[in-house]
Amino acid sequence: MKADQNNIMRFLDGHNKNFVIPVYQRNYNWRREQCQRLLEDILDIIEYNYPSYFLGSIVSICDSRDYLIIDGQQRITSLSLLLLAMCHIIKDQNINTTLDEKIMDTCLMDKYAKKEDRIKLKPIIDDKKAYEALFTRENFIINSNMTINYNYFYNRLLEGDIDIDKLFNSFFKLEIVDIVLKQGVDNPQLIFESLNSTGLDLTEADRIRNFILLNESVESQQHLYQNYWYKIEKNTKYEVTSFIRNYLIIKKHSIPSKNKLYVILRQYMDKNNLSSSEILEDLLKYSNYYKTIIEAEYNYDDRIISNIGYINKLDVNVIYPFLMQLLDDYYLLNLLNRYELVEILKLLQNFIIRRSICKLVTNSLSRIFATLSFDAKNLMGNNITYVEAIKIVLINNVNQRKFPTDEEFTKALYTRNIYKSFVAKDYVFHMLETYNNLESIDVCERLELENRTLSYEHIMPQTLNEKWQKSLGPHYNDIHKKYLHTLGNLTLTSYNSKLSNKSFLEKRDMERGFAQSQLYLNQYLATLDKWQENEIRSRAKILIERCLNIWPYPKIDKKFKSYDNIYSLADYVEFNSCNIKYFIFNNKKTTVKNWTDFLLTLFNQLYQIEPIILNEIANGKRGNLSHKISTIKWPDSQKPHKISGEIFITGKNSVQTTLLTIRKVIYEYNIDFNDIEFCVTTRK
């Protein structure tokens, strides 16, 4: 490694010199805020006549004429855009100077190179196209940060209050530390680690890309980036970090911390002895599934895509890992046929919509879907198909993870506020309208159109006038409060603004009112002469029966009903009716007798990892748990248990109190709740 003080102009100057942004680097992502700050700092040099301004370090690897920029691409690219804007302003405004030629020849282009290779800065794929288009000023890529920031610099210069000559001269006062690594000697990966540890804003995907590509040869980097990583970025719409987290959920059957993805992927590659090309090939495969999922919409001709599109309407992104694995099981592993795949996709909608209607907590869904494929495959065989295994796993969940029964679903549907704060209402009304209808319409699409050719209508209006109050009777206020936003009182119409708060008969008999509507949802309304509590409940009953047909409770053979459930400390579930069989911590499975044994065994393991923390908790110095954990032994009536050393814990605790104590201690150890899993069975 060689480090020298340098000037940015001397760094940029020279022929036979290219500044290559390696493919393992992220895209150019500076925004106006950073560009404005850079320009203002340069203008301060002019205004206050600063002798110099430290721009930071530029880290590169010199490979013949190419300088591979390890750190500093955002600054180099932004300065190049500013210099290019200066050249164009000089030309466009007919400024009497040859400065533009000087900038082009020394900083931006190598006139002695081949025509296609003359531009000295060489960003990665999409950035490169946008940057090169700025030189010809043809076929601009409008949405690129390159174009946006160039336009910012150009427009600032166009305002006319910046002296181009003074601006150019200020560049000679921009000082850098020029750090050049030796190819094959210095380890650029360690440089990245150091930069990230000191605050460089690298995403987990950035770190993973760097790790996978950086130690490859330049030729191999280009190949792997072009054929794998670039396609992964496109498939995931550049949400690579989220995608990789989903990928690791599939591989690990657990939920990794968002800030540990890089470390976990490295460990996964090491454990499975995977090369860069092998991990990228697998990532690309799953990114293709990911693309299929996130782009899926309702499609009359493809039941698989349609049902995935329906799941997207439910806005449950934590299902992605399972869907990705499910598509792999179908397309590549042939573990199920097309009919079975569609059946599972419908079952998932059923599970999610029932839970949503019954207002069960959503945080448990992450854990359910993280292990669903793994759990189901462990049950397959002995005449248990993939579909049956999925059903067994889902209906054997308990408490807040359960699959609501018909009774629970029906009860919730009568009073559930469907209209407000219910993200799935478009999906629900689409299914209600189109079920068993060969001439159905895409309700979701028509509800989402800008001109909204369909909209929701409260049959009993949101604001009651005197006619409605009289029609509903003396308890109108209670009826209105109880049923206003419920299933029984909601319908769809193309003429919502015309209906407003008209009386029920006016809504029924007006031109294109309920009586003339072609929608299934309005057929029952056309037969009524009034709209009161009994009618609301009667219509709700009809629609609920339709819901039970659309989303039927799954049936399985009773002999397959016994199943162990895996939870983590992140699942806030009541386990009073459950026994614990074992727990998993640090990739070690430990069998325990009961919940107290779980606590004691886990705390013993924690004590072996770091005794100081547990001692501080017992001494009341942290965690506020001295009433549960102490260095003083409780009376025998409290059934105290010894953990390790002189640390005791009271043994008279409910299951929920035991778990609460564990969570508080785990928090003090800074361990992710998802990293501790346990298996429970329902007490008979």
C-alpha positions in Angstrom: 0.0 0.0 0.0 1.2 3.5 -0.9 -0.3 6.7 0.5 0.6 10.2 -0.7 -0.9 13.7 -0.4 -2.2 14.7 -3.8 -4.4 17.2 -5.6 -7.6 16.1 -7.2 -6.6 17.7 -10.5 -3.2 15.9 -10.6 -5.1 12.7 -9.7 -7.5 13.2 -12.6 -4.9 14.5 -15.1 -3.0 12.3 -17.5 -3.3 10.2 -20.5 -3.3 6.4 -20.4 -5.3 6.6 -17.2 -8.8 5.4 -16.6 -10.9 5.5 -13.5 -12.8 2.2 -13.3 -15.6 1.6 -10.9 -15.3 -2.1 -10.2 -18.5 -4.1 -10.6 -18.5 -5.1 -6.9 -19.1 -1.4 -6.1 -22.6 0.0 -5.6 -24.1 2.3 -8.1 -23.6 6.0 -8.1 -26.1 7.1 -5.4 -25.3 10.7 -4.4 -28.4 12.9 -4.4 -28.9 16.6 -4.7 -28.1 17.1 -1.0 -24.6 15.7 -1.3 -24.0 17.5 -4.6 -25.2 20.8 -3.2 -22.9 20.4 -0.2 -19.9 19.6 -2.5 -20.5 22.7 -4.7 -21.1 25.0 -1.7 -17.8 23.8 -0.2 -15.9 24.5 -3.4 -17.6 28.0 -3.6 -16.5 28.7 -0.1 -12.9 28.1 -1.3 -13.4 31.0 -3.7 -15.3 33.3 -1.3 -12.9 32.9 1.6 -9.8 32.3 -0.4 -9.0 29.1 1.4 -5.5 27.8 0.6 -6.7 24.2 0.5 -9.7 22.0 1.2 -9.4 18.3 2.2 -11.6 16.2 0.1 -10.9 12.9 1.8 -9.0 9.7 0.7 -9.2 8.0 -2.6 -8.4 4.3 -2.5 -7.6 2.5 -5.7 -5.8 -0.5 -7.2 -3.6 0.3 -10.1 -3.9 -2.3 -12.9 -1.8 -1.1 -15.9 -3.6 2.1 -17.0 -6.8 1.4 -15.0 -7.3 2.7 -11.5 -9.9 0.5 -9.9 -11.7 2.9 -7.4 -12.1 1.1 -4.1 -13.3 4.1 -2.2 -14.2 7.6 -3.5 -16.4 6.8 -6.5 -19.1 9.1 -5.3 -16.8 12.1 -5.0 -14.9 11.4 -8.3 -18.1 10.9 -10.2 -19.7 14.1 -8.8 -16.6 16.2 -9.6 -16.6 14.8 -13.1 -20.2 15.7 -13.6 -19.5 19.2 -12.4 -16.5 19.5 -14.7 -18.6 18.3 -17.6 -21.3 20.8 -16.8 -18.7 23.5 -16.8 -17.6 22.5 -20.3 -21.1 22.5 -21.7 -21.9 25.9 -20.1 -18.8 27.4 -21.7 -19.9 26.1 -25.1 -23.6 26.9 -24.8 -23.0 30.4 -23.4 -20.2 31.2 -25.9 -17.8 32.1 -23.1 -14.5 33.4 -24.5 -12.1 30.7 -23.1 -10.4 27.5 -24.0 -11.0 26.1 -20.5 -13.5 23.6 -21.8 -10.9 22.0 -24.1 -8.4 21.9 -21.3 -10.9 20.2 -18.9 -11.9 17.7 -21.6 -8.4 16.8 -22.6 -6.9 16.6 -19.1 -9.6 15.4 -16.8 -12.5 13.9 -18.6 -11.2 12.3 -21.8 -8.1 10.7 -23.2 -7.9 12.0 -26.8 -5.1 9.4 -27.6 -7.2 6.4 -26.7 -9.5 4.5 -29.1 -12.7 6.4 -29.8 -14.9 4.0 -27.8 -12.5 4.1 -24.8 -11.8 7.9 -24.6 -14.0 8.7 -21.6 -11.8 8.2 -18.6 -14.4 7.6 -15.9 -15.9 4.1 -16.4 -18.9 3.5 -14.0 -20.8 0.2 -13.9 -23.4 -0.8 -16.5 -26.4 1.5 -16.1 -24.4 4.4 -14.7 -22.0 4.1 -17.6 -24.8 4.4 -20.2 -26.2 7.5 -18.4 -22.7 9.1 -18.0 -21.7 8.6 -21.6 -25.0 10.0 -22.9 -24.1 13.3 -21.1 -21.1 13.7 -23.4 -23.1 13.4 -26.6 -26.2 15.0 -25.0 -28.4 12.5 -26.8 -30.7 9.8 -25.4 -30.5 11.1 -21.9 -31.4 8.5 -19.2 -33.6 10.9 -17.3 -34.1 8.9 -14.1 -30.4 8.2 -13.5 -28.6 9.9 -10.6 -25.9 10.8 -13.2 -28.4 12.8 -15.3 -30.2 14.4 -12.3 -27.0 15.6 -10.7 -25.5 16.8 -13.9 -28.6 18.8 -14.5 -28.3 20.3 -11.0 -24.7 21.4 -11.6 -25.6 22.7 -15.1 -28.5 24.7 -13.9 -26.6 26.2 -11.0 -23.9 27.4 -13.4 -26.5 28.6 -15.8 -27.8 31.0 -13.1 -24.7 33.1 -13.9 -23.5 34.0 -10.4 -20.5 31.5 -10.5 -17.3 32.5 -12.2 -16.2 29.5 -14.3 -12.5 30.4 -14.2 -12.5 30.9 -10.4 -14.4 27.7 -10.0 -11.9 25.7 -12.1 -8.9 27.2 -10.2 -10.5 26.1 -6.9 -10.2 22.5 -8.1 -6.4 22.8 -7.6 -7.0 23.4 -3.9 -8.9 20.2 -3.4 -6.5 17.9 -1.5 -6.8 14.2 -1.2 -4.9 11.3 0.3 -4.1 9.1 -2.6 -4.0 5.5 -1.4 -2.9 3.0 -4.0 -3.1 -0.8 -3.2 -0.7 -3.3 -4.8 -2.5 -5.8 -7.0 -2.1 -9.3 -5.5 -0.4 -8.0 -2.3 -2.9 -5.8 -0.4 -6.3 -7.3 0.5 -9.0 -4.9 -0.7 -11.7 -6.9 1.3 -10.0 -5.8 4.5 -10.1 -2.2 3.3 -13.8 -2.6 2.8 -14.2 -4.0 6.3 -12.2 -1.1 7.8 -14.2 1.5 5.8 -17.5 0.0 6.9 -16.4 -0.2 10.6 -15.6 3.5 10.6 -19.0 4.5 9.4 -19.1 4.2 5.6 -22.8 3.7 4.7 -22.6 0.3 3.1 -25.8 -1.8 3.0 -25.6 -5.5 3.8 -26.1 -6.2 0.0 -23.1 -3.9 -0.7 -20.9 -5.9 1.7 -22.1 -9.2 0.3 -21.4 -8.1 -3.3 -18.0 -6.9 -2.3 -17.1 -10.1 -0.5 -18.3 -12.3 -3.4 -16.7 -10.4 -6.2 -13.7 -8.5 -4.8 -11.1 -11.2 -4.6 -11.9 -12.5 -8.1 -9.8 -11.5 -11.1 -11.0 -8.5 -13.0 -12.2 -10.7 -15.8 -14.1 -13.0 -13.4 -15.6 -9.9 -11.7 -17.0 -8.7 -15.0 -18.4 -12.1 -15.8 -20.0 -12.7 -12.4 -21.4 -9.2 -12.2 -22.8 -9.2 -15.7 -24.3 -12.7 -15.6 -25.4 -12.9 -12.0 -25.4 -9.9 -9.7 -26.6 -7.4 -12.3 -29.6 -9.7 -13.1 -30.2 -10.2 -9.4 -30.4 -6.4 -8.9 -32.9 -6.1 -11.8 -35.0 -9.1 -10.6 -35.3 -7.6 -7.1 -35.8 -4.0 -8.3 -32.6 -3.2 -6.5 -34.0 -4.3 -3.1 -31.1 -6.8 -2.9 -30.7 -6.6 0.9 -34.4 -7.6 1.5 -34.1 -10.3 -1.1 -31.0 -11.8 0.5 -32.7 -11.8 3.9 -35.5 -13.8 2.4 -33.0 -16.1 0.8 -31.2 -16.8 4.1 -34.5 -17.5 5.7 -35.0 -20.3 3.2 -31.6 -21.7 3.8 -31.4 -21.3 7.6 -35.1 -21.9 8.5 -34.8 -19.0 10.8 -35.0 -15.2 10.6 -31.6 -13.5 10.5 -31.0 -10.0 12.0 -31.1 -7.3 9.3 -27.6 -6.1 10.2 -26.0 -9.6 10.2 -26.9 -10.7 6.7 -23.3 -10.4 5.4 -21.8 -12.4 8.3 -24.5 -15.1 8.1 -24.1 -15.5 4.3 -20.3 -15.8 4.7 -20.8 -18.5 7.3 -23.3 -20.2 5.0 -20.8 -20.2 2.1 -18.0 -21.4 4.3 -20.0 -24.2 5.9 -21.2 -25.4 2.5 -17.9 -24.8 0.7 -19.6 -22.6 -1.9 -17.6 -20.6 -4.5 -18.6 -17.2 -5.7 -20.1 -18.6 -8.9 -22.1 -21.2 -7.0 -23.7 -18.8 -4.5 -24.4 -16.3 -7.2 -26.0 -19.0 -9.3 -28.3 -20.0 -6.4 -29.1 -16.4 -5.6 -30.0 -15.8 -9.3 -32.3 -18.8 -9.3 -34.2 -17.6 -6.3 -34.2 -14.0 -7.5 -36.1 -15.2 -10.6 -38.7 -16.6 -8.3 -38.7 -13.4 -6.3 -39.3 -11.5 -9.5 -42.3 -13.7 -10.4 -43.8 -13.1 -7.0 -43.4 -9.3 -6.7 -44.6 -8.8 -10.3 -47.6 -11.2 -10.1 -51.0 -9.7 -10.7 -54.5 -11.0 -11.4 -54.4 -13.0 -14.7 -57.3 -14.8 -16.2 -55.1 -17.2 -18.1 -52.6 -18.2 -15.4 -54.0 -19.5 -12.1 -50.6 -19.7 -10.5 -49.7 -16.0 -11.3 -53.3 -15.0 -10.4 -53.2 -16.6 -6.9 -49.7 -15.2 -6.2 -51.1 -11.8 -7.3 -54.0 -12.3 -4.8 -51.5 -12.9 -2.0 -49.7 -9.7 -3.0 -53.0 -7.9 -2.4 -52.9 -9.1 1.2 -49.7 -7.1 1.8 -47.9 -9.9 3.8 -44.3 -9.7 2.5 -43.0 -12.1 5.2 -44.5 -14.9 3.0 -41.9 -14.3 0.3 -39.4 -16.9 1.6 -42.0 -19.6 1.6 -43.3 -18.7 -1.8 -39.8 -18.7 -3.3 -39.2 -22.2 -1.9 -42.6 -23.3 -3.1 -41.9 -22.2 -6.6 -38.5 -24.0 -6.5 -40.3 -27.2 -5.2 -42.7 -26.9 -8.2 -40.5 -25.8 -11.1 -37.2 -27.5 -10.2 -37.8 -30.2 -7.7 -41.1 -31.5 -9.0 -42.4 -32.1 -5.4 -45.9 -31.1 -6.4 -48.0 -30.6 -9.5 -49.8 -27.5 -10.9 -53.1 -28.3 -9.2 -51.4 -28.9 -5.8 -49.5 -25.6 -6.2 -52.7 -23.6 -6.8 -54.3 -25.4 -3.9 -51.5 -24.3 -1.5 -51.6 -20.7 -2.8 -55.4 -20.6 -2.1 -54.8 -22.2 1.4 -52.3 -19.4 2.1 -54.8 -16.7 1.2 -57.4 -18.5 3.4 -55.0 -18.6 6.4 -54.0 -15.0 6.0 -57.5 -13.6 5.4 -59.0 -15.5 8.3 -56.3 -14.3 10.7 -56.7 -10.7 9.5 -60.5 -10.7 9.9 -60.0 -12.2 13.4 -57.4 -9.5 14.2 -54.7 -12.0 15.2 -51.2 -10.5 15.7 -49.1 -10.4 12.5 -45.7 -10.6 14.0 -46.0 -14.4 14.4 -46.4 -14.8 10.6 -42.7 -14.2 10.0 -41.8 -17.3 12.1 -44.6 -19.4 10.6 -43.6 -18.8 7.0 -39.9 -19.0 7.8 -40.2 -22.7 8.8 -43.3 -23.7 6.9 -41.6 -25.5 4.0 -39.1 -27.2 6.2 -41.7 -28.3 8.7 -44.0 -29.6 5.9 -41.2 -31.6 4.2 -40.4 -33.3 7.5 -44.0 -34.6 7.6 -44.1 -35.8 4.0 -44.1 -39.5 3.3 -46.3 -42.3 4.7 -49.1 -41.2 2.3 -48.8 -37.5 3.4 -48.6 -35.3 0.4 -47.1 -31.8 0.2 -50.5 -30.2 0.4 -51.6 -32.3 3.3 -48.3 -31.5 5.2 -48.9 -27.8 4.7 -52.4 -28.2 6.1 -51.2 -30.2 9.1 -48.6 -27.5 10.0 -51.0 -24.6 9.7 -54.0 -26.0 11.5 -51.9 -27.3 14.4 -50.6 -23.8 15.3 -52.0 -22.6 18.5 -53.1 -19.3 20.2 -51.9 -16.2 18.2 -50.4 -18.5 15.5 -53.6 -20.5 14.9 -55.8 -21.0 11.8 -59.1 -19.5 12.9 -62.1 -21.9 12.8 -65.3 -21.3 11.0 -67.0 -20.3 14.3 -64.3 -17.7 15.0 -64.2 -16.5 11.4 -68.0 -16.1 11.3 -68.2 -14.3 14.6 -65.5 -11.8 13.5 -67.1 -11.1 10.1 -70.3 -9.8 11.6 -68.7 -6.9 13.5 -65.2 -6.5 11.9 -64.4 -3.0 10.6 -63.8 -3.9 7.0 -63.7 -0.4 5.6 -61.1 1.3 7.7 -57.5 0.1 8.5 -58.1 -3.2 6.7 -55.6 -3.5 3.9 -57.2 -6.6 2.3 -60.7 -5.1 1.7 -60.2 -4.8 -2.1 -59.2 -8.4 -2.2 -62.2 -9.5 0.0 -64.7 -7.7 -2.2 -63.1 -8.9 -5.4 -63.4 -12.5 -4.2 -67.0 -11.9 -3.0 -68.0 -10.4 -6.3 -66.2 -12.8 -8.7 -66.6 -16.2 -6.9 -68.1 -18.7 -9.3 -68.9 -15.9 -11.8 -67.8 -16.7 -15.3 -68.4 -13.1 -16.4 -66.5 -11.6 -13.5 -64.7 -8.3 -13.6 -61.3 -7.4 -12.0 -62.7 -5.6 -9.0 -59.2 -4.8 -7.6 -58.1 -3.1 -10.7 -61.3 -1.0 -11.0 -60.9 0.1 -7.4 -57.3 1.1 -8.0 -57.8 3.0 -11.2 -57.2 6.7 -11.0 -60.8 7.5 -12.1 -62.0 4.6 -9.8 -64.7 3.1 -12.0 -65.8 1.2 -8.8 -65.9 2.5 -5.3 -67.2 1.5 -1.9 -70.7 2.4 -0.8 -72.0 2.5 2.7 -75.6 1.4 2.3 -76.4 3.0 5.6 -74.5 6.2 5.1 -71.6 7.5 7.1 -73.6 10.6 8.1 -77.2 10.0 9.2 -79.8 12.5 8.2 -83.3 12.7 9.7 -84.7 10.2 7.2 -82.1 7.6 8.0 -82.5 8.1 11.8 -86.2 7.6 11.5 -85.8 4.6 9.3 -83.3 2.9 11.7 -85.5 3.5 14.7 -84.9 4.7 18.2 -81.6 2.9 18.5 -80.2 4.3 15.3 -77.0 5.6 17.0 -76.1 2.1 18.3 -76.9 0.5 15.0 -74.8 3.0 13.1 -71.8 2.7 15.4 -71.9 -1.1 15.4 -72.5 -1.9 11.7 -71.4 1.2 9.6 -68.1 -0.2 8.4 -69.0 -3.9 8.5 -69.4 -6.4 5.7 -73.2 -6.4 5.8 -73.4 -2.6 5.2 -70.8 -2.3 2.5 -71.2 -2.8 -1.3 -69.7 -1.7 -4.6 -71.0 0.9 -7.0 -69.9 2.9 -10.0 -72.1 5.8 -8.8 -71.0 6.5 -5.2 -71.2 10.3 -5.5 -74.8 10.1 -6.8 -75.9 7.8 -4.0 -74.4 9.9 -1.1 -76.8 9.7 1.9 -80.0 9.2 0.0 -82.6 7.0 1.5 -82.4 3.2 0.9 -85.3 3.2 -1.5 -83.8 6.1 -3.5 -80.5 4.2 -3.7 -82.4 1.1 -4.8 -84.6 2.6 -7.5 -82.6 5.5 -8.9 -81.2 5.1 -12.4 -78.4 2.5 -12.3 -79.1 2.1 -8.6 -79.0 -1.3 -6.7 -82.0 -2.6 -8.6 -80.3 -2.0 -12.0 -76.8 -3.1 -10.9 -75.2 -6.1 -12.6 -73.0 -6.8 -9.5 -73.6 -9.8 -7.4 -73.1 -7.8 -4.3 -76.2 -5.7 -5.1 -78.5 -8.5 -6.0 -79.9 -9.0 -2.5 -80.3 -5.3 -2.0 -82.6 -5.1 -5.1 -85.1 -7.4 -3.3 -85.5 -5.3 -0.1 -87.8 -2.4 0.8 -85.9 -1.2 3.9 -82.5 -1.2 5.4 -82.4 -1.8 9.2 -80.4 -3.9 11.6 -82.2 -7.2 10.6 -81.5 -6.6 6.9 -77.8 -5.7 7.6 -77.3 -8.9 9.6 -79.3 -11.0 7.0 -77.1 -9.7 4.2 -74.0 -10.3 6.4 -75.1 -13.9 6.9 -75.4 -14.4 3.1 -72.0 -12.9 2.5 -70.4 -14.8 5.4 -71.7 -18.1 3.9 -70.1 -17.1 0.7 -66.8 -16.3 2.6 -66.9 -19.8 4.1 -67.1 -21.3 0.6 -64.4 -19.0 -0.8 -62.1 -19.7 2.2 -63.1 -23.1 3.6 -61.4 -24.4 6.7 -59.0 -27.1 5.6 -59.8 -30.8 6.3 -57.2 -33.4 7.2 -57.2 -37.0 8.3 -57.4 -37.0 12.1 -54.5 -39.5 12.4 -52.1 -36.9 11.0 -53.2 -34.2 13.4 -50.4 -34.5 16.0 -47.6 -32.0 15.2 -44.8 -30.2 17.1 -44.7 -26.5 16.7 -41.4 -24.4 16.6 -41.5 -20.9 18.0 -39.0 -18.3 18.9 -38.8 -15.7 21.7 -39.9 -13.2 19.1 -43.3 -14.9 19.1 -45.5 -13.3 21.8 -47.9 -16.3 22.2 -49.7 -17.7 25.2 -48.2 -21.1 25.9 -50.2 -22.0 29.1 -51.8 -25.0 27.4 -48.4 -26.2 25.9 -45.5 -28.3 27.1 -41.9 -27.5 25.9 -39.8 -30.4 24.5 -36.5 -28.7 23.5 -34.9 -25.4 22.6 -32.3 -24.4 20.1 -29.6 -21.9 20.9 -26.2 -21.3 19.1 -27.1 -24.2 16.7 -27.4 -26.6 19.7 -30.6 -28.5 20.4 -31.2 -29.1 24.1 -34.0 -31.3 25.5 -35.8 -29.9 28.6 -38.4 -31.3 31.0 -40.5 -28.2 31.4 -40.6 -24.4 31.2 -38.6 -23.9 34.4 -35.9 -26.4 33.1 -35.8 -24.3 29.9 -35.1 -21.2 31.8 -32.4 -22.7 34.0 -30.7 -24.6 31.2 -30.6 -21.5 29.0 -29.3 -19.3 31.7 -26.6 -21.8 32.5 -25.5 -21.6 28.8 -25.6 -17.8 29.0 -23.5 -17.8 32.1 -20.9 -19.9 30.3 -20.8 -17.3 27.5 -20.6 -14.2 29.7 -21.0 -14.5 33.5 -20.5 -10.8 34.2 -23.9 -9.8 32.6 -25.9 -12.4 34.7 -24.0 -11.3 37.8 -24.9 -7.7 37.2 -28.5 -8.6 36.7 -28.5 -10.6 39.9 -26.9 -7.7 41.8 -29.6 -5.3 40.5 -27.1 -3.3 38.4 -29.0 -3.9 35.1 -32.3 -5.3 33.8 -34.5 -4.5 36.7 -34.9 -8.2 37.5 -33.7 -8.4 41.1 -37.2 -9.6 42.2 -36.7 -12.7 40.0 -32.9 -13.2 39.9 -30.7 -12.5 42.8 -27.5 -13.5 44.7 -29.6 -14.0 47.8 -31.3 -17.4 48.1 -35.1 -17.1 48.6 -36.9 -19.1 51.3 -37.8 -22.7 50.4 -41.4 -21.6 50.0 -40.4 -19.8 46.8 -38.8 -22.9 45.4 -35.6 -21.2 44.4 -33.3 -22.6 41.8 -29.5 -22.2 41.6 -28.3 -21.1 38.2 -24.5 -20.9 38.6 -22.1 -19.5 41.2 -24.2 -17.6 43.7 -27.1 -16.7 41.4 -30.6 -17.9 42.3 -34.0 -17.5 40.6 -37.4 -17.9 42.1 -39.2 -21.1 40.8 -42.8 -20.0 41.3 -43.6 -18.6 37.9 -46.2 -19.0 35.2 -45.2 -19.9 31.7 -45.7 -16.3 30.5 -43.7 -14.9 33.4 -40.9 -17.4 32.7 -40.8 -16.3 29.1 -40.9 -12.6 30.1 -37.9 -13.1 32.4 -36.0 -14.9 29.7 -36.7 -12.1 27.2 -35.4 -9.5 29.6 -32.2 -11.4 30.2 -31.7 -12.1 26.5 -32.1 -8.4 25.8 -29.3 -7.6 28.3 -27.1 -10.1 26.4 -27.9 -8.2 23.1 -29.1 -11.5 21.5 -31.8 -11.4 18.9 -35.0 -13.0 20.1 -35.2 -14.9 16.8 -31.9 -16.7 17.7 -33.6 -18.8 20.4 -36.2 -21.3 19.2 -38.2 -23.9 21.1 -40.5 -26.7 20.3 -43.9 -27.1 22.1 -46.7 -29.6 22.1 -50.3 -29.1 23.1 -51.2 -30.6 26.5 -53.8 -33.4 26.2 
